Amino acid sequence: MSPDVISAIYVSLIAMGIIFLVLSILIITIKALEKLIPYKAPPPPPAKKQAAPADDLETEAHVAAIASALTQALGRSPAEINIVRIDRA
């Protein structure tokens, strides 16, 4: 073999050795950090209160009744009235 091929093989072996050395150092560092600073999972988000289906139907009925009363009282068509929010007392 020519000296150029032999030097290319040496350079390749040295480069691969350095890469594996750096990867080994990274693995050791990560393992050490796992031991020093353990992972703590965040608490689960609070469960949202879901309305019962009967409540939804009742709410829709109330909105429909309020919209009907407003159209009669204001003398406007239902398309002109937009109910955005209803506050319960």
KEKE-3310 file (N, C-alpha, C; in steps of 0.2 Angstrom, whole numbers, plus 5000, padded with zeros to 4 digits):
npx = (5004:5002:5010:5001:4988:4989:4991:4979:4971:4975:4972:4958:4955:4959:4950:4938:4940:4941:4928:4920:4925:4920:4907:4905:4909:4898:4887:4891:4890:4876:4870:4875:4869:4856:4856:4859:4850:4835:4821:4805:4789:4777:4762:4746:4735:4721:4705:4692:4676:4662:4647:4631:4622:4608:4609:4614:4604:4594:4600:4601:4587:4584:4591:4585:4572:4575:4580:4568:4560:4566:4566:4552:4550:4558:4555:4561:4570:4574:4587:4594:4597:4610:4615:4627:4632:4626:4622:4620:4610)
npy = (4994:5011:5025:5036:5030:5023:5034:5040:5030:5030:5043:5042:5032:5039:5050:5043:5038:5049:5054:5044:5044:5057:5055:5045:5053:5062:5053:5049:5061:5064:5053:5056:5068:5064:5057:5066:5077:5072:5068:5076:5074:5085:5091:5084:5093:5102:5094:5098:5104:5096:5099:5092:5083:5086:5099:5106:5106:5112:5125:5129:5130:5140:5151:5151:5155:5168:5174:5174:5182:5194:5197:5199:5210:5220:5222:5217:5207:5189:5187:5199:5199:5195:5185:5186:5184:5177:5181:5172:5175)
npz = (5000:4997:5005:5006:5007:5019:5028:5027:5032:5045:5049:5048:5058:5069:5069:5070:5083:5091:5089:5095:5108:5112:5111:5121:5132:5132:5135:5148:5155:5153:5160:5173:5176:5176:5188:5197:5195:5195:5184:5186:5183:5177:5185:5182:5171:5179:5179:5168:5172:5166:5158:5160:5148:5149:5155:5144:5135:5142:5143:5130:5127:5136:5130:5117:5121:5127:5116:5108:5115:5115:5101:5100:5109:5104:5091:5080:5068:5070:5065:5067:5080:5091:5103:5115:5128:5143:5159:5174:5188)
capx = (5000:5005:5010:4995:4982:4991:4990:4972:4968:4977:4968:4951:4955:4960:4944:4933:4941:4939:4920:4917:4927:4916:4900:4905:4909:4891:4883:4892:4887:4869:4869:4877:4864:4850:4856:4859:4844:4830:4815:4799:4784:4773:4756:4741:4730:4714:4699:4687:4669:4658:4640:4627:4618:4602:4610:4615:4597:4591:4603:4598:4580:4584:4594:4580:4567:4577:4580:4561:4557:4570:4563:4545:4550:4562:4552:4567:4570:4579:4594:4597:4599:4615:4616:4634:4633:4620:4624:4615:4610)
capy = (5000:5017:5029:5040:5026:5022:5040:5041:5025:5032:5049:5040:5029:5044:5054:5039:5037:5055:5054:5039:5047:5063:5052:5042:5058:5065:5048:5049:5067:5064:5049:5059:5073:5060:5055:5072:5081:5068:5071:5077:5075:5091:5089:5084:5099:5100:5092:5103:5102:5095:5100:5086:5084:5089:5106:5109:5106:5118:5131:5130:5132:5147:5155:5152:5159:5175:5177:5175:5188:5200:5199:5202:5216:5225:5222:5215:5200:5185:5188:5205:5199:5191:5185:5184:5181:5177:5180:5170:5178)
capz = (5000:4997:5011:5006:5009:5026:5032:5026:5037:5052:5050:5049:5064:5074:5069:5073:5090:5094:5089:5100:5114:5114:5112:5128:5137:5133:5138:5155:5157:5154:5165:5179:5177:5178:5195:5201:5194:5193:5181:5189:5178:5179:5188:5177:5172:5182:5174:5167:5173:5160:5159:5159:5142:5151:5156:5138:5132:5146:5141:5123:5128:5139:5125:5112:5124:5128:5109:5105:5119:5113:5095:5101:5113:5100:5085:5075:5066:5074:5062:5069:5087:5093:5110:5116:5135:5148:5166:5178:5194)
cpx = (5004:5005:5004:4989:4983:4989:4983:4968:4969:4972:4960:4950:4955:4953:4938:4934:4939:4931:4917:4919:4922:4909:4900:4905:4902:4887:4884:4889:4880:4867:4870:4871:4857:4850:4856:4853:4838:4824:4809:4794:4779:4766:4751:4737:4724:4709:4694:4680:4665:4651:4637:4623:4611:4603:4611:4608:4593:4593:4601:4591:4580:4586:4588:4574:4569:4577:4573:4558:4560:4567:4556:4546:4553:4559:4557:4566:4575:4586:4598:4599:4604:4616:4623:4635:4627:4623:4619:4616:4610)
cpy = (5006:5021:5034:5036:5025:5028:5041:5036:5028:5038:5047:5036:5034:5048:5050:5038:5043:5056:5050:5041:5053:5060:5049:5047:5061:5060:5048:5055:5067:5059:5052:5064:5070:5058:5061:5076:5076:5071:5071:5078:5081:5088:5089:5090:5097:5098:5097:5100:5102:5096:5094:5088:5088:5097:5110:5111:5112:5124:5133:5133:5139:5152:5156:5156:5166:5178:5179:5181:5194:5202:5202:5209:5222:5226:5221:5208:5196:5186:5194:5205:5194:5191:5182:5181:5182:5176:5178:5173:5173)
cpz = (5000:5003:5011:5009:5017:5030:5032:5031:5044:5054:5052:5056:5070:5075:5072:5081:5094:5095:5095:5107:5117:5115:5119:5133:5138:5136:5146:5158:5158:5159:5172:5181:5179:5185:5199:5201:5191:5189:5185:5184:5181:5181:5182:5177:5175:5177:5174:5169:5167:5162:5157:5152:5144:5152:5149:5134:5135:5144:5135:5123:5131:5133:5119:5115:5125:5121:5106:5109:5117:5106:5095:5104:5108:5094:5079:5073:5070:5071:5064:5076:5088:5100:5111:5123:5139:5154:5170:5185:5200)
residu = (MET:SER:PRO:ASP:VAL:ILE:SER:ALA:ILE:TYR:VAL:SER:LEU:ILE:ALA:MET:GLY:ILE:ILE:PHE:LEU:VAL:LEU:SER:ILE:LEU:ILE:ILE:THR:ILE:LYS:ALA:LEU:GLU:LYS:LEU:ILE:PRO:TYR:LYS:ALA:PRO:PRO:PRO:PRO:PRO:ALA:LYS:LYS:GLN:ALA:ALA:PRO:ALA:ASP:ASP:LEU:GLU:THR:GLU:ALA:HIS:VAL:ALA:ALA:ILE:ALA:SER:ALA:LEU:THR:GLN:ALA:LEU:GLY:ARG:SER:PRO:ALA:GLU:ILE:ASN:ILE:VAL:ARG:ILE:ASP:ARG:ALA)
# end
